[in-house]
Amino acid sequence: MPTVTDIDRTLAADIDTAFDGLWLIVVLDNDHTTFAQVVTALVEVLGHTRAAADQLADDVHHHGRAVVAACAHDAATRDAAAIAAYGVDVTVEAG
């Protein structure tokens, strides 16, 4: 029977490889973008629900950044540019 430690290691390995081959769209906190701008961008560009966008915007505010999507490089680049058009600081990082 697996122990809690074995399960923890398996989950950690799964998390480490979950984004392999994908590109992460990361929204960064700044002092010029409003909460509403971030939420609107996430809803309109990525199709997040208002509740999900609110939670991600809160994560950005409290943690300085949040991964808002993981996808193929072309889609990540396109979507990051669209999010940036809302005045949101955003990067694309390898997963």
Secondary structure, DSSP 8 states (H G I E B T S, - for coil): ---HHHHHHHHHHHHHHTTTT-EEEEEE--SS--HHHHHHHHHHHH---HHHHHHHHHHHHHHSEEEEEEE-HHHHHHHHHHHHTTT-EEEEEE-
